Amino acid sequence: MRRKGTLKELRLFAGLTRHQLAEALGKSDSTIQNWETGRSQPNANDIVRLEQVLNMRWADVILVQKDLS
């Protein structure tokens, strides 16, 4: 089970707006919104960039999600 909101929480913790994250990743605001709401998922390249921009490891996020479900 996926927990919606995790990406948004990480983005906010990093002090970024949706627009700032979109610009950093070269994506649209609506793409980031879709990821945050679970309508779509980032691909492998996007995950690597998210790790860099948000200064986190995606594996850690997945483990936290698993523990919370």
C-alpha positions as CSV (number, residue, x, y, z in Angstrom):
1,M,0.0,0.0,0.0
2,R,1.3,3.4,-0.9
3,R,0.9,6.3,1.5
4,K,-0.1,9.5,-0.4
5,G,1.6,12.7,0.6
6,T,5.1,11.4,1.4
7,L,6.7,13.3,-1.5
8,K,4.8,16.4,-0.6
9,E,6.0,16.1,3.0
10,L,9.6,15.7,1.8
11,R,9.2,18.6,-0.5
12,L,7.9,20.8,2.3
13,F,10.5,19.6,4.7
14,A,13.1,20.7,2.1
15,G,11.5,24.1,2.1
16,L,10.5,23.9,-1.6
17,T,7.3,24.9,-3.3
18,R,5.9,22.6,-5.9
19,H,7.0,25.1,-8.6
20,Q,10.6,25.2,-7.2
21,L,10.8,21.4,-7.2
22,A,9.4,21.2,-10.7
23,E,12.0,23.7,-12.0
24,A,14.8,21.8,-10.3
25,L,13.7,18.6,-12.0
26,G,12.8,20.2,-15.4
27,K,9.2,19.0,-14.9
28,S,5.8,20.8,-14.9
29,D,4.0,21.8,-11.7
30,S,1.2,19.4,-12.7
31,T,3.7,16.5,-13.0
32,I,4.8,17.1,-9.4
33,Q,1.2,17.3,-8.3
34,N,0.4,14.0,-10.0
35,W,3.3,12.3,-8.2
36,E,2.3,13.8,-4.9
37,T,-1.3,12.6,-5.2
38,G,-0.4,9.2,-6.6
39,R,-1.9,9.7,-10.0
40,S,1.4,8.9,-11.6
41,Q,4.9,7.9,-10.4
42,P,8.4,9.2,-11.2
43,N,10.5,7.1,-13.4
44,A,14.0,5.9,-12.4
45,N,15.8,9.0,-13.7
46,D,13.4,11.3,-11.9
47,I,13.9,9.3,-8.7
48,V,17.6,9.9,-8.9
49,R,17.1,13.6,-9.4
50,L,14.6,13.7,-6.5
51,E,17.1,12.1,-4.3
52,Q,19.6,14.8,-5.2
53,V,17.3,17.8,-4.9
54,L,15.6,16.6,-1.7
55,N,18.8,15.3,-0.2
56,M,17.4,11.9,0.6
57,R,17.5,8.3,-0.4
58,W,14.4,6.8,-2.1
59,A,15.0,3.5,-0.4
60,D,14.5,5.2,3.0
61,V,11.2,6.6,1.9
62,I,10.0,3.2,0.7
63,L,11.0,1.6,4.0
64,V,9.1,4.4,6.0
65,Q,6.0,3.9,3.8
66,K,6.1,0.1,4.4
67,D,6.4,0.6,8.2
68,L,3.4,3.0,8.1
69,S,1.1,0.8,6.1
